[in-house]
Amino acid sequence: MKITEKIANAKKRIDELERLIKYWNDLEHDEAKIVNLTMKNENKVA
């Protein structure tokens, strides 16, 4: 494998990792919204 191929493969892996990190961060943000909504509903019912 040539160095240019190694660099291209490394860039692909980095891009994949960045997409995964963004996806995980978005999931955590959405989960926080769900928890907040649940807590608000409980306060209204109680």
N, C-alpha and C positions, 0 to 999 in steps of 0.2 A: 504494500500500500504506500503510495506516495504521500509526501507531506501535505500537498494540496487536498488530497482526498481525506486525510485525517482531520485537517482544519474544517473542511466542509461537513464532515460527520459530527465534529464537535459543535459546530454552529447549530446543526439540526437538533442535537441533544439539548443545547442551551435554550433554544426556542421552545422545545417541548416542555422543559422544566419551567420556563417563565409562564407558559400557558397554564400549567398545572398549579403554580403558585397563585396566579390570578384567579383561577377557578376556586381554589381552596379559600382564598380570602373572600371571594364573593359568597361562598357557602356560609362562612362564619358570620358575615354581615347579615345574610338572610335569616340565619338561625337566631341571631340576636333580635331581629325584628319580630320573629314568631314568639319568642319568649316574652318580649315586652307586651305584645298584644294579648297573650294569655294572662299575664299578670294584671293588665288593665281590666280585662273581663272579670277576673276573679274579684277585684275590688268593687266593681259595680254590683255584682251579684250578692256579695257579702254585705 
